Amino acid sequence: MTQLESAAREDEAFRLDLRGWLASAYARFVKDWPGGADPRSLDFRRAWEDTLCANGWSGLGWPKEHGGRALPLSRQAVFHEEHARCGAPLGVNLIGHGILAPTLLHFGSEAQKRRFLPGILSNREVWCQGYSEPGAGSDLASVRTRAEAAPGGYRLNGHKIWTSFADRAQWCFVLARTDPQAAKHRGLSFLLVDMRSPGVRVEPIRQITGEAEFCEVFFEDVFVPGDCLLGEPNQGWKIAMAAASFERGTYFIPRLVRFAQELSEVRELALRADAHGHVPASSAAVRQQWAWLAADSHVLALKSQRALAGAMRGDPPGPEGSSTKIHWSEAHQRLLELSLQLLGEDACLADGAPDAHAAELTHAYLWSRAETILAGTSEIQRNIIAEQMLGLPKA
């Protein structure tokens, strides 16, 4: 047996064990939760995330000396896939587990690792990301939040927006300008900010779904100790770009699993006769839309596998992720638009109505409107493809 075959067998054994544990543990968790499963509830999501961490399903790729399991990337991918397939929701500390922890492992001092990694591993401390600002969303290097040197650290002043889970986070990593005279990419630093500090104010933003996952965060003369600077002063852009690459290979896995599940649900809707006996799948136009989406699902899975293989080889991150981001977000919107067409007036049913499934798809449709904006707008992603892949001049 070759080394590759042996690794594949070990991955499959890991998958089967994990699948069995998830089926049992998630069913038990849902049964014990008042009112049953509520994947939209942030309390539900946080409690399930706590359960995962308490059972050793965090820090999968971390070194063992920091409490991790040192699993290869292939097995981390298996975890994300099986977790999504069992129907469990994403957690609320995604930023801490997926972005900050690997950034700390790469750039943090030993003291910073000892201070912050245990809180992430246990899920005791939730993190948020202080990047976007009014006027500095897609152009991240234009941030105006200032961190001015002060005795023992920095004084932070500024305004961040679209900060997920800021009202639940204990900590925030903030990209702030420490040298206003330097070129905009070179005058930034990466600060770890205690959200309980005097001068931090959080204002939730109500979304089209009725939820308030995003927040505005205001920093008014907030003191940040010097030992909460990650890396060197004015190294923030380099760290932020590295942080963005750490989820490469696994970021889209749960989203593509859900895409395939919704595709199957839409097929069932198309095969179901309406009140007048009409079967939507009898329409060639509906069948064609579904076929295109099925092709999208297959191609996206191949793109995800290619990204994972590249990450496992240690290839440097490239602009290919922009292609996947555009493809997934726009195809997902088309998929959910088709689901609403098939649901018809049932798409207007409120939560708790007899056909709760319709309400779930409607909620997913509303949420999908943000997917071409968050994590880099489709326009920015197309610029990246044009400039870095096609070699076209900047407009």
C-alpha positions in Angstrom: 0.0 0.0 0.0 1.4 3.4 -1.0 1.6 6.3 1.5 -1.1 8.1 -0.4 -3.4 5.1 -0.2 -2.7 4.7 3.5 -3.5 8.4 4.1 -6.8 8.0 2.2 -7.8 5.0 4.3 -7.0 6.9 7.5 -9.1 9.9 6.3 -12.0 7.6 5.5 -11.8 5.9 8.9 -11.7 9.4 10.5 -14.8 10.4 8.4 -16.8 7.4 9.6 -16.0 7.9 13.2 -16.8 11.6 13.0 -20.0 11.0 11.1 -21.2 8.6 13.9 -20.2 11.0 16.7 -21.9 14.0 15.0 -25.2 12.0 14.3 -25.4 11.0 18.0 -24.1 14.2 19.6 -26.1 16.7 17.5 -29.3 14.7 17.8 -28.8 14.7 21.6 -28.0 18.4 21.7 -31.1 19.3 19.7 -33.3 17.1 21.9 -32.1 18.8 25.0 -32.4 22.3 23.6 -35.6 24.1 24.7 -37.9 24.2 21.7 -35.8 21.9 19.5 -33.3 22.9 16.8 -33.0 26.6 16.2 -30.0 27.1 13.8 -30.6 30.8 13.4 -30.4 31.5 17.1 -26.9 32.8 18.1 -27.4 31.2 21.5 -28.1 27.8 19.9 -25.0 28.2 17.6 -22.7 29.3 20.5 -23.9 26.4 22.7 -23.3 23.8 20.0 -19.9 25.3 19.3 -19.1 25.0 23.0 -20.1 21.3 22.8 -17.8 20.8 19.9 -14.9 22.4 21.7 -15.6 20.5 25.0 -15.3 17.3 23.0 -12.0 18.1 21.3 -13.3 19.3 17.9 -11.4 22.6 18.0 -7.8 23.4 17.2 -7.8 20.5 14.7 -4.7 21.7 12.9 -2.9 23.4 15.8 0.4 22.1 17.1 -0.1 19.7 20.0 2.0 21.9 22.3 -0.8 24.5 22.1 -3.6 22.0 22.8 -4.3 21.2 19.2 -4.6 17.8 17.4 -2.1 18.5 14.6 -4.4 16.9 12.1 -3.5 17.2 8.4 -5.5 19.6 6.2 -7.3 16.7 4.5 -8.8 15.6 7.8 -9.7 19.2 8.7 -11.6 19.3 5.4 -13.4 16.1 6.3 -14.5 17.7 9.6 -16.0 20.8 7.8 -17.8 18.6 5.3 -19.3 16.1 7.7 -20.3 18.9 10.2 -22.2 20.7 7.4 -23.8 17.4 6.2 -25.2 16.6 9.6 -27.2 19.9 9.5 -25.4 21.6 12.4 -25.0 25.4 12.0 -21.8 27.3 11.9 -20.6 28.8 15.2 -20.3 32.4 16.3 -16.5 32.2 17.0 -15.6 31.5 13.3 -13.2 34.5 13.3 -11.4 33.2 16.4 -11.0 29.6 15.3 -10.6 30.2 11.5 -8.6 33.4 11.2 -7.1 34.7 14.5 -5.8 31.4 15.9 -3.6 30.5 12.9 -2.5 34.2 12.7 -1.4 34.0 16.3 0.4 30.8 15.7 2.3 32.3 12.8 3.0 35.9 14.0 2.3 35.9 17.8 4.9 36.0 20.6 5.0 33.0 23.0 3.3 35.2 25.6 0.5 36.1 23.2 0.0 32.4 22.3 -0.2 31.4 26.0 -2.6 34.3 26.7 -5.1 33.9 23.8 -5.0 30.4 22.3 -6.6 28.6 25.3 -9.6 31.0 25.3 -10.2 30.2 21.6 -9.6 26.5 22.0 -12.2 26.3 24.8 -14.5 28.8 23.1 -14.4 30.9 26.3 -13.4 34.0 24.4 -15.2 35.0 21.1 -13.4 37.2 18.6 -14.5 39.6 16.0 -12.7 41.3 13.1 -12.3 45.1 13.0 -11.5 45.7 9.4 -14.2 47.5 7.4 -15.0 51.1 7.9 -17.5 53.6 6.4 -15.5 54.5 3.3 -13.0 51.7 3.6 -14.7 48.4 2.9 -13.4 47.1 -0.4 -10.4 49.3 -0.2 -9.2 48.0 3.1 -5.8 49.9 3.0 -7.7 53.2 3.3 -8.8 52.6 6.9 -8.7 55.8 9.0 -9.0 54.3 12.5 -5.9 55.7 14.3 -3.7 54.1 16.9 -1.4 56.7 18.4 1.5 55.8 20.6 0.9 56.4 24.3 2.8 55.4 27.4 2.7 51.6 27.6 0.8 51.2 24.4 -1.6 53.0 22.0 -4.7 55.1 22.1 -7.3 53.9 19.6 -9.9 56.1 17.9 -12.1 55.3 15.0 -15.2 53.5 13.7 -15.6 50.0 12.3 -18.7 48.6 10.5 -20.1 45.2 9.4 -18.3 43.6 12.3 -19.9 40.2 12.8 -20.8 39.2 16.4 -19.2 42.3 17.9 -21.9 42.4 20.5 -21.0 38.9 21.7 -17.2 39.2 21.3 -14.8 39.6 24.2 -11.9 40.6 21.8 -11.5 42.2 18.4 -8.4 42.3 16.2 -8.3 45.7 14.6 -6.4 47.1 11.6 -5.5 50.6 12.6 -3.3 53.4 11.1 -0.2 53.9 13.3 1.9 56.0 10.8 -0.2 58.5 8.8 2.8 59.7 6.9 3.6 56.3 5.4 2.1 54.8 2.2 -1.4 53.6 3.0 -0.4 49.9 2.9 2.7 50.5 5.1 1.3 52.6 7.9 -1.0 50.0 9.4 -0.7 47.8 12.6 -2.6 44.8 13.8 -3.9 45.3 17.4 -5.7 42.9 19.7 -8.4 44.9 21.5 -10.4 44.0 24.6 -14.0 44.8 23.8 -14.7 45.4 27.5 -12.2 48.4 27.5 -13.6 51.8 28.4 -14.4 53.7 25.2 -15.6 50.7 23.2 -19.2 51.1 22.0 -21.1 48.5 19.9 -24.3 49.2 18.0 -26.0 46.2 16.3 -27.3 46.6 12.8 -30.7 45.1 11.9 -30.5 43.1 8.7 -33.1 42.3 6.0 -33.6 38.9 7.7 -34.6 40.6 11.0 -31.5 39.5 12.7 -28.6 41.7 14.0 -25.5 39.7 13.3 -23.5 42.7 12.1 -22.5 45.7 14.3 -20.9 49.1 14.2 -18.0 49.5 16.7 -16.8 52.8 17.9 -13.4 53.3 19.6 -13.1 56.5 21.6 -9.7 57.0 23.2 -9.4 53.2 23.9 -6.1 52.2 25.6 -4.5 49.2 24.0 -1.4 47.8 25.9 1.8 47.4 23.9 1.8 43.7 24.4 -1.4 43.5 22.3 0.4 44.6 19.2 0.7 41.5 16.9 3.9 41.5 15.0 5.9 44.7 14.5 4.5 48.2 14.2 3.3 49.0 10.7 3.3 45.4 9.7 -0.5 45.2 9.8 -1.1 44.9 6.1 1.2 41.9 5.8 -0.4 40.2 8.7 -4.0 40.9 7.5 -3.2 39.5 4.0 -1.7 36.4 5.6 -4.7 36.0 7.9 -7.0 36.1 4.9 -5.2 33.0 3.4 -5.4 30.8 6.4 -8.9 29.5 5.7 -7.9 28.7 2.1 -9.0 25.2 1.1 -11.7 24.8 3.8 -13.7 28.1 3.7 -16.1 27.1 1.0 -16.6 23.4 2.1 -19.6 23.9 4.4 -21.1 26.4 2.0 -20.9 24.0 -1.0 -22.3 21.2 1.1 -25.3 23.4 1.9 -25.5 24.4 -1.8 -25.8 20.8 -2.8 -28.5 20.2 -0.1 -30.5 23.1 -1.2 -30.2 22.0 -4.8 -31.8 18.7 -3.8 -34.5 20.5 -1.9 -35.3 22.6 -5.0 -35.5 19.5 -7.1 -38.1 18.1 -4.7 -40.1 21.4 -5.0 -40.0 21.2 -8.8 -41.4 17.6 -8.7 -44.2 18.5 -6.4 -47.6 19.3 -7.9 -49.1 22.6 -6.9 -52.8 23.1 -5.8 -53.8 23.1 -9.5 -52.0 19.8 -10.2 -49.2 21.5 -12.2 -45.7 20.0 -11.8 -43.1 22.8 -12.2 -40.5 20.2 -13.5 -42.7 19.7 -16.6 -41.5 23.1 -17.8 -38.3 23.0 -19.9 -37.3 26.4 -18.5 -37.3 25.1 -14.9 -35.4 21.9 -15.9 -32.8 24.0 -17.7 -32.3 26.3 -14.7 -31.9 23.3 -12.4 -29.5 21.7 -14.8 -27.3 24.8 -14.9 -27.3 24.9 -11.1 -26.4 21.2 -10.9 -23.4 21.9 -13.2 -22.5 24.9 -10.9 -22.5 22.6 -7.9 -20.2 20.1 -9.6 -17.8 22.7 -10.9 -17.6 24.5 -7.5 -16.8 21.1 -5.8 -14.0 20.6 -8.2 -12.7 24.2 -7.6 -12.8 23.5 -3.8 -10.9 20.3 -4.3 -8.3 22.0 -6.4 -7.8 24.7 -3.7 -7.5 22.1 -1.0 -4.9 20.2 -3.0 -2.9 23.4 -3.6 -3.0 24.2 0.1 -1.9 20.7 1.0 1.1 21.0 -1.4 2.0 24.4 0.2 1.3 26.4 -2.9 1.1 30.1 -2.2 -2.4 31.6 -2.3 -3.4 33.0 -5.7 -6.3 34.9 -7.2 -8.1 31.7 -8.1 -10.2 32.1 -4.9 -11.8 35.2 -6.4 -13.2 33.0 -9.2 -14.7 30.6 -6.6 -16.1 33.4 -4.5 -17.9 35.0 -7.5 -19.1 31.7 -8.8 -20.5 30.4 -5.5 -22.2 33.7 -4.4 -23.9 34.4 -7.7 -24.9 30.8 -8.3 -26.3 30.6 -4.8 -28.4 33.6 -5.4 -29.8 32.1 -8.6 -30.5 28.8 -6.8 -32.5 30.6 -4.1 -34.3 32.8 -6.6 -35.5 29.6 -8.3 -36.6 28.2 -5.0 -38.8 31.2 -4.4 -40.3 31.0 -7.9 -41.3 27.4 -7.2 -42.6 28.2 -3.7 -44.8 30.9 -5.1 -47.1 32.4 -2.4 -45.8 29.9 0.1 -42.5 31.9 0.1 -44.4 34.5 2.2 -45.1 32.1 5.0 -43.8 33.3 8.4 -41.6 31.2 10.7 -43.7 28.7 12.6 -46.1 28.2 9.7 -47.1 24.6 8.7 -44.5 24.6 5.9 -41.5 25.7 7.9 -39.3 24.5 5.0 -40.6 27.3 2.9 -39.6 29.8 5.6 -36.1 28.4 5.7 -35.6 28.8 2.0 -37.0 32.4 2.1 -34.6 33.2 5.0 -31.7 31.7 3.0 -32.8 33.8 0.0 -32.8 37.0 2.0 -29.4 36.2 3.6 -27.9 35.4 0.1 -28.3 39.0 -1.0 -25.2 39.8 1.1 -23.1 37.0 -0.3 -21.9 39.0 -3.3 -20.8 41.8 -0.9 -19.3 40.1 2.1 -15.7 38.9 2.1 -15.0 41.1 -1.0 -17.6 42.3 -3.4 -18.0 40.7 -6.8 -16.7 43.9 -8.4 -13.5 43.7 -6.4 -13.1 40.0 -7.1 -13.5 40.6 -10.8 -10.8 43.3 -10.6 -8.5 40.8 -8.9 -9.1 38.3 -11.7 -8.6 40.9 -14.4 -5.4 42.3 -13.0 -3.7 39.2 -11.5 -4.9 36.4 -13.7 -5.5 38.1 -17.1 -2.9 40.8 -16.8 -5.3 43.6 -17.8 -4.4 47.2 -16.9 -6.1 48.9 -14.0 -9.1 50.9 -15.0 
